[in-house]
Amino acid sequence: MNLSNIYVLIAIVALLAIAVIVLLNSRTRRWRAITPLAGLAFAFVLAGVMFGEERWLGYSLMGIGVALAVIDIIRQARAK
């Protein structure tokens, strides 16, 4: 296992830890469910991290994920 694979593994573990913390805190507060568009954005960002060795592919996937997240934020703000 080379150094870049270790960084990817650390990033995935950190994201999972954040997800667990959010889920544990959500039991005390009422949270809205994640929208399908936000889930898709999260998946694109994770795919970008996983395919980070190919810079053009990794950055493209992350960019798509961020763009989808921004679109979801705008749609949620207009719905209120």
NUMAR-476551 format. One record per atom (N, C-alpha, C): residue in three letters; atom name; x, y, z. Coordinates in nm, 4 decimals. Atoms other than C-alpha are relative to their C-alpha. Example, Ala and Ser with C-alpha at 12.3 -4.5 7.8 and 13.67 -1.06 7.14 Angstrom:
2
{drenpa 'ALA', 'N', {0.0890, -0.1190, 0.0000}}
{drenpa 'ALA', 'CA', {1.2300, -0.4500, 0.7800}}
{drenpa 'ALA', 'C', {0.0900, 0.1200, 0.0000}}
{drenpa 'SER', 'N', {-0.0820, -0.1190, -0.0060}}
{drenpa 'SER', 'CA', {1.3670, -0.1060, 0.7140}}
{drenpa 'SER', 'C', {-0.0770, 0.1090, 0.0730}}
This chain:
80
{drenpa 'MET', 'N', {0.0849, -0.1166, 0.0000}}
{drenpa 'MET', 'CA', {0.0000, 0.0000, 0.0000}}
{drenpa 'MET', 'C', {0.0902, 0.1238, 0.0000}}
{drenpa 'ASN', 'N', {-0.0841, -0.1189, 0.0061}}
{drenpa 'ASN', 'CA', {0.1532, 0.3277, -0.1072}}
{drenpa 'ASN', 'C', {-0.0619, 0.1146, 0.0796}}
{drenpa 'LEU', 'N', {0.0378, -0.1122, -0.0857}}
{drenpa 'LEU', 'CA', {0.1233, 0.6636, 0.0634}}
{drenpa 'LEU', 'C', {-0.1330, 0.0629, -0.0398}}
{drenpa 'SER', 'N', {0.1261, -0.0618, 0.0428}}
{drenpa 'SER', 'CA', {-0.1633, 0.7989, -0.1485}}
{drenpa 'SER', 'C', {-0.1199, -0.0862, 0.0385}}
{drenpa 'ASN', 'N', {0.1092, 0.0881, -0.0430}}
{drenpa 'ASN', 'CA', {-0.3777, 0.4934, -0.0692}}
{drenpa 'ASN', 'C', {-0.0277, 0.0162, 0.1488}}
{drenpa 'ILE', 'N', {0.0173, -0.0212, -0.1440}}
{drenpa 'ILE', 'CA', {-0.3191, 0.5539, 0.3002}}
{drenpa 'ILE', 'C', {-0.0756, 0.1294, 0.0250}}
{drenpa 'TYR', 'N', {0.0725, -0.1267, -0.0135}}
{drenpa 'TYR', 'CA', {-0.4364, 0.9158, 0.2623}}
{drenpa 'TYR', 'C', {-0.1473, -0.0155, -0.0356}}
{drenpa 'VAL', 'N', {0.1392, 0.0246, 0.0394}}
{drenpa 'VAL', 'CA', {-0.7509, 0.8003, 0.0834}}
{drenpa 'VAL', 'C', {-0.0717, -0.0760, 0.1101}}
{drenpa 'LEU', 'N', {0.0597, 0.0778, -0.1079}}
{drenpa 'LEU', 'CA', {-0.8180, 0.5470, 0.3580}}
{drenpa 'LEU', 'C', {-0.0266, 0.0875, 0.1224}}
{drenpa 'ILE', 'N', {0.0194, -0.0913, -0.1130}}
{drenpa 'ILE', 'CA', {-0.7717, 0.8140, 0.6267}}
{drenpa 'ILE', 'C', {-0.1174, 0.0939, -0.0264}}
{drenpa 'ALA', 'N', {0.1108, -0.0897, 0.0346}}
{drenpa 'ALA', 'CA', {-1.0120, 1.0470, 0.4427}}
{drenpa 'ALA', 'C', {-0.1340, -0.0713, 0.0110}}
{drenpa 'ILE', 'N', {0.1249, 0.0757, -0.0075}}
{drenpa 'ILE', 'CA', {-1.2777, 0.7762, 0.4156}}
{drenpa 'ILE', 'C', {-0.0362, -0.0287, 0.1444}}
{drenpa 'VAL', 'N', {0.0263, 0.0256, -0.1422}}
{drenpa 'VAL', 'CA', {-1.2432, 0.6851, 0.7834}}
{drenpa 'VAL', 'C', {-0.0469, 0.1273, 0.0699}}
{drenpa 'ALA', 'N', {0.0419, -0.1268, -0.0601}}
{drenpa 'ALA', 'CA', {-1.2727, 1.0524, 0.8791}}
{drenpa 'ALA', 'C', {-0.1438, 0.0342, -0.0395}}
{drenpa 'LEU', 'N', {0.1372, -0.0258, 0.0437}}
{drenpa 'LEU', 'CA', {-1.5891, 1.0912, 0.6692}}
{drenpa 'LEU', 'C', {-0.0991, -0.0926, 0.0697}}
{drenpa 'LEU', 'N', {0.0877, 0.0924, -0.0722}}
{drenpa 'LEU', 'CA', {-1.7389, 0.7812, 0.8290}}
{drenpa 'LEU', 'C', {-0.0161, 0.0410, 0.1461}}
{drenpa 'ALA', 'N', {0.0091, -0.0459, -0.1388}}
{drenpa 'ALA', 'CA', {-1.6561, 0.9150, 1.1750}}
{drenpa 'ALA', 'C', {-0.0919, 0.1208, 0.0115}}
{drenpa 'ILE', 'N', {0.0892, -0.1162, -0.0003}}
{drenpa 'ILE', 'CA', {-1.8284, 1.2434, 1.0921}}
{drenpa 'ILE', 'C', {-0.1442, -0.0437, -0.0178}}
{drenpa 'ALA', 'N', {0.1363, 0.0492, 0.0221}}
{drenpa 'ALA', 'CA', {-2.1329, 1.0552, 0.9636}}
{drenpa 'ALA', 'C', {-0.0564, -0.0648, 0.1260}}
{drenpa 'VAL', 'N', {0.0458, 0.0636, -0.1240}}
{drenpa 'VAL', 'CA', {-2.1528, 0.8519, 1.2856}}
{drenpa 'VAL', 'C', {-0.0323, 0.1055, 0.1053}}
{drenpa 'ILE', 'N', {0.0254, -0.1067, -0.0971}}
{drenpa 'ILE', 'CA', {-2.1269, 1.1648, 1.4995}}
{drenpa 'ILE', 'C', {-0.1295, 0.0728, -0.0329}}
{drenpa 'VAL', 'N', {0.1236, -0.0675, 0.0406}}
{drenpa 'VAL', 'CA', {-2.4020, 1.3337, 1.2990}}
{drenpa 'VAL', 'C', {-0.1206, -0.0879, 0.0286}}
{drenpa 'LEU', 'N', {0.1120, 0.0905, -0.0262}}
{drenpa 'LEU', 'CA', {-2.6234, 1.0262, 1.3264}}
{drenpa 'LEU', 'C', {-0.0300, -0.0111, 0.1492}}
{drenpa 'LEU', 'N', {0.0223, 0.0078, -0.1443}}
{drenpa 'LEU', 'CA', {-2.5726, 1.0051, 1.7024}}
{drenpa 'LEU', 'C', {-0.0625, 0.1286, 0.0532}}
{drenpa 'ASN', 'N', {0.0581, -0.1271, -0.0431}}
{drenpa 'ASN', 'CA', {-2.6531, 1.3744, 1.7435}}
{drenpa 'ASN', 'C', {-0.1406, 0.0195, -0.0543}}
{drenpa 'SER', 'N', {0.1313, -0.0188, 0.0604}}
{drenpa 'SER', 'CA', {-2.9570, 1.3470, 1.5198}}
{drenpa 'SER', 'C', {-0.1103, -0.0647, 0.0834}}
{drenpa 'ARG', 'N', {0.1016, 0.0627, -0.0849}}
{drenpa 'ARG', 'CA', {-3.1362, 1.1306, 1.7763}}
{drenpa 'ARG', 'C', {-0.0545, 0.0979, 0.1021}}
{drenpa 'THR', 'N', {0.0466, -0.0984, -0.0972}}
{drenpa 'THR', 'CA', {-3.1566, 1.4249, 2.0114}}
{drenpa 'THR', 'C', {-0.0699, 0.1169, -0.0683}}
{drenpa 'ARG', 'N', {0.0617, -0.1089, 0.0739}}
{drenpa 'ARG', 'CA', {-3.2587, 1.6761, 1.7446}}
{drenpa 'ARG', 'C', {-0.0773, -0.0565, -0.1179}}
{drenpa 'ARG', 'N', {0.0764, 0.0433, 0.1158}}
{drenpa 'ARG', 'CA', {-3.5017, 1.6575, 1.4615}}
{drenpa 'ARG', 'C', {0.0690, 0.0514, -0.1258}}
{drenpa 'TRP', 'N', {-0.0706, -0.0350, 0.1223}}
{drenpa 'TRP', 'CA', {-3.3159, 1.6523, 1.1294}}
{drenpa 'TRP', 'C', {-0.0845, -0.0394, -0.1199}}
{drenpa 'ARG', 'N', {0.0642, 0.0374, 0.1247}}
{drenpa 'ARG', 'CA', {-3.4493, 1.6501, 0.7797}}
{drenpa 'ARG', 'C', {0.0840, -0.1070, -0.0677}}
{drenpa 'ALA', 'N', {-0.0713, 0.1049, 0.0730}}
{drenpa 'ALA', 'CA', {-3.3612, 1.3530, 0.5644}}
{drenpa 'ALA', 'C', {0.0807, 0.0617, -0.1138}}
{drenpa 'ILE', 'N', {-0.0841, -0.0492, 0.1089}}
{drenpa 'ILE', 'CA', {-3.0887, 1.3991, 0.3067}}
{drenpa 'ILE', 'C', {-0.0753, -0.0184, -0.1318}}
{drenpa 'THR', 'N', {0.0685, 0.0070, 0.1288}}
{drenpa 'THR', 'CA', {-3.2213, 1.4726, -0.0400}}
{drenpa 'THR', 'C', {0.0787, -0.0912, -0.0944}}
{drenpa 'PRO', 'N', {-0.0721, 0.0850, 0.0961}}
{drenpa 'PRO', 'CA', {-3.1375, 1.2404, -0.3289}}
{drenpa 'PRO', 'C', {0.1112, 0.0744, -0.0734}}
{drenpa 'LEU', 'N', {-0.1026, -0.0784, 0.0685}}
{drenpa 'LEU', 'CA', {-2.9460, 1.5206, -0.4990}}
{drenpa 'LEU', 'C', {0.1229, 0.0195, 0.0890}}
{drenpa 'ALA', 'N', {-0.1127, -0.0140, -0.0932}}
{drenpa 'ALA', 'CA', {-2.7310, 1.5753, -0.1882}}
{drenpa 'ALA', 'C', {0.0738, -0.1330, 0.0152}}
{drenpa 'GLY', 'N', {-0.0638, 0.1319, -0.0060}}
{drenpa 'GLY', 'CA', {-2.6663, 1.2010, -0.1662}}
{drenpa 'GLY', 'C', {0.0848, -0.0270, -0.1231}}
{drenpa 'LEU', 'N', {-0.0759, 0.0169, 0.1237}}
{drenpa 'LEU', 'CA', {-2.5579, 1.1966, -0.5282}}
{drenpa 'LEU', 'C', {0.1256, 0.0873, 0.0005}}
{drenpa 'ALA', 'N', {-0.1154, -0.0890, -0.0105}}
{drenpa 'ALA', 'CA', {-2.3295, 1.4949, -0.4658}}
{drenpa 'ALA', 'C', {0.1062, -0.0603, 0.0914}}
{drenpa 'PHE', 'N', {-0.0938, 0.0629, -0.0926}}
{drenpa 'PHE', 'CA', {-2.1731, 1.3159, -0.1687}}
{drenpa 'PHE', 'C', {0.0703, -0.1185, -0.0662}}
{drenpa 'ALA', 'N', {-0.0596, 0.1145, 0.0691}}
{drenpa 'ALA', 'CA', {-2.1177, 1.0057, -0.3818}}
{drenpa 'ALA', 'C', {0.1047, 0.0454, -0.1018}}
{drenpa 'PHE', 'N', {-0.0971, -0.0511, 0.0964}}
{drenpa 'PHE', 'CA', {-1.9428, 1.2102, -0.6514}}
{drenpa 'PHE', 'C', {0.1264, 0.0487, 0.0695}}
{drenpa 'VAL', 'N', {-0.1182, -0.0474, -0.0729}}
{drenpa 'VAL', 'CA', {-1.7131, 1.3729, -0.3960}}
{drenpa 'VAL', 'C', {0.0826, -0.1186, 0.0504}}
{drenpa 'LEU', 'N', {-0.0723, 0.1195, -0.0449}}
{drenpa 'LEU', 'CA', {-1.6253, 1.0327, -0.2471}}
{drenpa 'LEU', 'C', {0.0705, -0.0689, -0.1164}}
{drenpa 'ALA', 'N', {-0.0632, 0.0596, 0.1175}}
{drenpa 'ALA', 'CA', {-1.5586, 0.8954, -0.5952}}
{drenpa 'ALA', 'C', {0.1211, 0.0823, -0.0435}}
{drenpa 'GLY', 'N', {-0.1137, -0.0856, 0.0329}}
{drenpa 'GLY', 'CA', {-1.3334, 1.1950, -0.6597}}
{drenpa 'GLY', 'C', {0.1185, -0.0238, 0.0911}}
{drenpa 'VAL', 'N', {-0.1080, 0.0309, -0.0937}}
{drenpa 'VAL', 'CA', {-1.1345, 1.1140, -0.3474}}
{drenpa 'VAL', 'C', {0.0617, -0.1352, -0.0340}}
{drenpa 'MET', 'N', {-0.0500, 0.1347, 0.0299}}
{drenpa 'MET', 'CA', {-1.1066, 0.7483, -0.4447}}
{drenpa 'MET', 'C', {0.0833, -0.0033, -0.1284}}
{drenpa 'PHE', 'N', {-0.0716, -0.0023, 0.1272}}
{drenpa 'PHE', 'CA', {-0.9930, 0.8233, -0.8003}}
{drenpa 'PHE', 'C', {0.0927, 0.1207, -0.0085}}
{drenpa 'GLY', 'N', {-0.0849, -0.1180, -0.0063}}
{drenpa 'GLY', 'CA', {-0.7602, 1.1026, -0.6908}}
{drenpa 'GLY', 'C', {0.1345, -0.0141, -0.0671}}
{drenpa 'GLU', 'N', {-0.1297, 0.0170, 0.0643}}
{drenpa 'GLU', 'CA', {-0.4531, 0.9483, -0.8497}}
{drenpa 'GLU', 'C', {-0.0020, 0.0525, -0.1429}}
{drenpa 'GLU', 'N', {0.0191, -0.0609, 0.1314}}
{drenpa 'GLU', 'CA', {-0.5851, 1.0440, -1.1922}}
{drenpa 'GLU', 'C', {-0.0575, 0.1390, 0.0248}}
{drenpa 'ARG', 'N', {0.0423, -0.1345, -0.0415}}
{drenpa 'ARG', 'CA', {-0.6013, 1.4179, -1.1325}}
{drenpa 'ARG', 'C', {-0.1207, 0.0498, -0.0765}}
{drenpa 'TRP', 'N', {0.1114, -0.0533, 0.0787}}
{drenpa 'TRP', 'CA', {-0.8356, 1.5038, -1.4170}}
{drenpa 'TRP', 'C', {-0.1302, -0.0677, 0.0396}}
{drenpa 'LEU', 'N', {0.1208, 0.0724, -0.0376}}
{drenpa 'LEU', 'CA', {-1.0832, 1.2346, -1.3131}}
{drenpa 'LEU', 'C', {-0.0431, 0.0353, 0.1420}}
{drenpa 'GLY', 'N', {0.0316, -0.0323, -0.1383}}
{drenpa 'GLY', 'CA', {-1.0644, 1.3051, -0.9401}}
{drenpa 'GLY', 'C', {-0.0575, 0.1392, 0.0164}}
{drenpa 'TYR', 'N', {0.0481, -0.1375, -0.0106}}
{drenpa 'TYR', 'CA', {-1.1049, 1.6793, -0.9755}}
{drenpa 'TYR', 'C', {-0.1332, 0.0185, -0.0720}}
{drenpa 'SER', 'N', {0.1274, -0.0094, 0.0719}}
{drenpa 'SER', 'CA', {-1.3827, 1.6379, -1.2302}}
{drenpa 'SER', 'C', {-0.1144, -0.0548, 0.0842}}
{drenpa 'LEU', 'N', {0.1045, 0.0590, -0.0835}}
{drenpa 'LEU', 'CA', {-1.5803, 1.4094, -1.0001}}
{drenpa 'LEU', 'C', {-0.0296, 0.0873, 0.1212}}
{drenpa 'MET', 'N', {0.0222, -0.0894, -0.1137}}
{drenpa 'MET', 'CA', {-1.5282, 1.6413, -0.7041}}
{drenpa 'MET', 'C', {-0.0730, 0.1269, -0.0429}}
{drenpa 'GLY', 'N', {0.0670, -0.1196, 0.0510}}
{drenpa 'GLY', 'CA', {-1.6324, 1.9398, -0.9127}}
{drenpa 'GLY', 'C', {-0.1472, -0.0248, -0.0275}}
{drenpa 'ILE', 'N', {0.1400, 0.0356, 0.0231}}
{drenpa 'ILE', 'CA', {-1.9517, 1.7644, -1.0204}}
{drenpa 'ILE', 'C', {-0.0738, -0.0108, 0.1323}}
{drenpa 'GLY', 'N', {0.0618, 0.0135, -0.1310}}
{drenpa 'GLY', 'CA', {-2.0235, 1.6782, -0.6577}}
{drenpa 'GLY', 'C', {-0.0265, 0.1335, 0.0662}}
{drenpa 'VAL', 'N', {0.0183, -0.1331, -0.0601}}
{drenpa 'VAL', 'CA', {-1.9728, 2.0347, -0.5394}}
{drenpa 'VAL', 'C', {-0.1092, 0.0765, -0.0737}}
{drenpa 'ALA', 'N', {0.1034, -0.0691, 0.0776}}
{drenpa 'ALA', 'CA', {-2.1878, 2.1704, -0.8231}}
{drenpa 'ALA', 'C', {-0.1394, -0.0528, 0.0364}}
{drenpa 'LEU', 'N', {0.1291, 0.0575, -0.0390}}
{drenpa 'LEU', 'CA', {-2.4692, 1.9295, -0.7339}}
{drenpa 'LEU', 'C', {-0.0400, 0.0433, 0.1406}}
{drenpa 'ALA', 'N', {0.0303, -0.0447, -0.1363}}
{drenpa 'ALA', 'CA', {-2.4422, 2.0264, -0.3679}}
{drenpa 'ALA', 'C', {-0.0478, 0.1450, 0.0006}}
{drenpa 'VAL', 'N', {0.0413, -0.1402, 0.0079}}
{drenpa 'VAL', 'CA', {-2.4683, 2.3961, -0.4549}}
{drenpa 'VAL', 'C', {-0.1405, 0.0104, -0.0591}}
{drenpa 'ILE', 'N', {0.1344, 0.0013, 0.0585}}
{drenpa 'ILE', 'CA', {-2.7721, 2.3268, -0.6758}}
{drenpa 'ILE', 'C', {-0.1025, -0.0430, 0.1038}}
{drenpa 'ASP', 'N', {0.0913, 0.0465, -0.1039}}
{drenpa 'ASP', 'CA', {-2.9324, 2.1365, -0.3888}}
{drenpa 'ASP', 'C', {-0.0227, 0.1073, 0.1069}}
{drenpa 'ILE', 'N', {0.0129, -0.1080, -0.0997}}
{drenpa 'ILE', 'CA', {-2.8630, 2.4212, -0.1450}}
{drenpa 'ILE', 'C', {-0.0909, 0.1108, -0.0530}}
{drenpa 'ILE', 'N', {0.0832, -0.1041, 0.0599}}
{drenpa 'ILE', 'CA', {-3.0197, 2.6731, -0.3847}}
{drenpa 'ILE', 'C', {-0.1455, -0.0441, -0.0072}}
{drenpa 'ARG', 'N', {0.1380, 0.0504, 0.0074}}
{drenpa 'ARG', 'CA', {-3.3259, 2.4535, -0.4385}}
{drenpa 'ARG', 'C', {-0.0648, -0.0036, 0.1375}}
{drenpa 'GLN', 'N', {0.0546, 0.0047, -0.1357}}
{drenpa 'GLN', 'CA', {-3.3696, 2.4080, -0.0631}}
{drenpa 'GLN', 'C', {-0.0301, 0.1412, 0.0511}}
{drenpa 'ALA', 'N', {0.0218, -0.1381, -0.0442}}
{drenpa 'ALA', 'CA', {-3.3387, 2.7846, -0.0021}}
{drenpa 'ALA', 'C', {-0.1225, 0.0599, -0.0673}}
{drenpa 'ARG', 'N', {0.1171, -0.0519, 0.0706}}
{drenpa 'ARG', 'CA', {-3.6011, 2.8645, -0.2655}}
{drenpa 'ARG', 'C', {-0.1278, -0.0650, 0.0482}}
{drenpa 'ALA', 'N', {0.1197, 0.0720, -0.0461}}
{drenpa 'ALA', 'CA', {-3.8409, 2.6053, -0.1223}}
{drenpa 'ALA', 'C', {-0.0541, 0.0583, 0.1309}}
{drenpa 'LYS', 'N', {0.0420, -0.0555, -0.1300}}
{drenpa 'LYS', 'CA', {-3.8523, 2.7878, 0.2141}}
{drenpa 'LYS', 'C', {-0.0746, 0.1257, -0.0140}}
